[in-house]
Amino acid sequence: MLLSPAELPFPVSPAAVYGRAAPWALEIGFGDGRFLVELARLHPEWNLLGAEVAPASVSRALRRLRREGVARARLYRGDARFLLRNLVPVRGLERVYVNFPDPWPKKKHAGRRLLQPHFFRLLATRLANGGALLLTTDHPEYFEFATAAGKASGLFAVRPGPPPPETLRTKYARKWLDQEKPIFHAAFHKIAEAGETFPPIRRYPMPHALMQGALPPAEAFEKQIETAPEAGVVLLEAWQSGPGLIILARVEEPELVQEVLLEARPSNSGVFVGLRPNCSPLVSAGVKRAVGLLVRWLESRGLETRQRSY
């Protein structure tokens, strides 16, 4: 089963999703799903959750879970930080596994690594008291980076040691073992919680506006940028769609990055400006800002706003 944040309440009820109350374990970056299958065999008493950004991996893992008859696992395609903040209740998880994460080895990409200080503060609010994150990696620099971030948070006791046998049966573990590479492991045991609450991202009704005037051609469009601490918005490009316009927007918010399609088209009431039909983003404060930025650009081209609903 795939979890879709657009269709679920924030946060979710594990008992409602799984049909039972049970300890909840999360694997971040589940790849082809074989570790989730292993966990299901070792811990049939657990509810399992996986997060993965690659659609092809989600598809492969879903087929594997169905083939192996694993009924107590749920998959989420997207950023694990968004999942933790919005779908997981406070103190909802007992265990988190991070197996062979992308180390982002280039210095300029270090900010993309998962196990950052901010992540540990968020995680501490979502782990049950006594819960733990288990990291297994072949990358010594990332291992040092992650353990230092965990210790610096003051929220976790970091205990290096040998990896659990089940982590050595994953695809990447076998690859590195065949190459006789060392594998590093540490358990991050929660000892305190962050002072921040990390409330779920607020969702809004569908933002739109009604305007009056003649739409400019797509050739007249120039990239529009708006930056703010809570959300950054870029209107990237526009295409002609009959008498209307389609605009690609990129919206960046904490733990959430979305690319959405906006439109400006003639309607019986004038010009409608809002989200493109069949575009189903999470309607966040940043998406509202994207609609507002498009409205302001159209106003700069001579259109008049008659009604705002954003």
SULRAVEN-V608023 format. One record per run of one state. SS is the DSSP state (alpha for helix, beta for strand, coil for the rest). FROM is the first residue (numbers start at 1). TO is the last residue. If there is no record, write none. Layout:
# SULRAVEN-V608023
SS	FROM	TO
SS	FROM	TO
This chain:
# SULRAVEN-V608023
coil	1	1
beta	2	3
coil	4	4
alpha	5	7
coil	8	13
alpha	14	18
coil	19	23
beta	24	28
coil	29	33
alpha	34	42
coil	43	46
beta	47	52
coil	53	54
alpha	55	67
coil	68	72
beta	73	77
coil	78	79
alpha	80	86
coil	87	92
beta	93	99
coil	100	106
alpha	107	112
coil	113	116
alpha	117	126
beta	127	137
coil	138	139
alpha	140	153
coil	154	155
beta	156	160
coil	161	164
alpha	165	169
coil	170	170
alpha	171	178
coil	179	183
beta	184	190
coil	191	207
beta	208	212
coil	213	217
alpha	218	220
coil	221	223
beta	224	226
coil	227	231
beta	232	241
coil	242	243
beta	244	253
coil	254	255
beta	256	267
coil	268	269
beta	270	275
coil	276	284
alpha	285	300
coil	301	303
beta	304	309
coil	310	310
